[in-house]
Every structure is written in structure tokens, then in C-alpha cells.
């Protein structure tokens, strides 16, 4: 679902898990996004976000009022040291929910798409399944701190490459359409056409009543109706095999 928020941004409220992991830290499931940037706005509690990139490992403190952002390719793990609550802003609304995240499972799981899907999907008691998923990803994350990042990137691409056409369509109809709409408005203003100013409106995103078990904690995603696409966006992926998107993987919420 594409969000009407500025620039095609998605927004969720997140209460970070306080479950203890094997290394004694409490928090969420380490993962990486392939094409979406992310930002945390801390609204309560304390903790940190552990990150792993080609530049190395870092542990960034999180306190109320902090805003931390990171780009695709940043493996991140939220750590809760006391009631950590965030507002999460995601680039390319709809794309993260379509499988853009890859969890840091051990190499044997990453190498087998069926094993990965089984480990990532919540079945039965979702609280138990989410904790089991988190623990498996922490196991892989701790190993990655000792090396193997390039191999993880390659495995992530193998797992998700069949979804790229579907992601391209979501980008076209969401963030790209929003940018093109701004371009059309600028062109109209230059020509003295003020007609789009007659269509100002206010939209309210209702707070979700029930949280879901996301990757990092109890998640309240704000869903909203899709805006009308901008005129004449590109019609298909540059090298796509068809106009129809590939089936998406199960939702992997942040």
C-alpha cells in the first residue's frame, strides 16, 4: 500500500522487544534493506542501534529526541535498555513490506530459499515464532561481525532477485509518481497555472488498534489509501520479463 505522506514515505510506531538474546542484550531482529533508507525518531526509553557495514561495526545510542538514519546495505539491530519506543520512517512505502529486508540468518539458511522462508515466516504462536526468528538472526549477526559481509550481500541478492520487477513497479507508482507530481506542479506554476492549489486536502492516518509482531518489536504500521499516480511515469522495468509483478514474499515488518 502506497502512503500519501510526503515523498512516498512510510511510517510506523514501534515498541522494541525486551526479550533477552544469547549475548545478554535485549532487542530486535538484525536485518538489512536492499533499496530502502530508514530513520528512527526516538520518542521514549533508551537503547541503541548496532550497525554493521563495509566500514565496520558501530553502536549508536538512542535517547528521546534522537533521530538516526541509515542507508541500504546497513545491517541494523535495535537494542532495548529500557522501554525503547520509536517512530520509524521508511523510504519507498510499500517496498519494505514487499520483502526488501533480509534477515541475518546463518549462511546455511540464507543459501536455501525454502529454509529462509520457513525461518522468516511467523506461524503458530506469533510471539514464540518472532522470538525464535530473532534468535536465529542474532546468531548470524554475531558471526558476521567476524567477517563474511560480502557473502551475505550476495546471498541477499539471490534470495530477492526474483522480486526486483515487482519492487520497480511499486517504486514507479509510489515515490517516483510523487516526485513527478511535484515536477508537474512546478511546471504549472512557471506557466502561471495555479489550478492544483484548488485541490488542497487534509488526510488523517488512524492509529492502528492492534500491533503486529514485527522484526524489531511490536509494530503499528500506518496504512493509507494510494494517491493517484503522476502522469506518464515509465511503464515497466528496464529489463523486466513482463508487466506483471512477481509474487511477493511474506511480509517482513521492521
Protein Blocks (a to p, Z undefined) as FASTA:
>chain_A
ZZfbehhiacddddddfbdcfkopacddddddfkbccddddfedcdddddddfkbccddd
ddehiacdddehiacddddfehpacddddehihjlmnopaccfbdfklmmpmklmmmmmp
cghjfklmmmmmmmmmmmmmmmmmngojlmmmmmmmmmmmmmmmmmmmmmmmmmmmmmmm
mmmmmmmmmnopaklmmmgccddddddfbdcddfklccdddddddddddehiafbdfkbc
bfbdcdddddddZZ
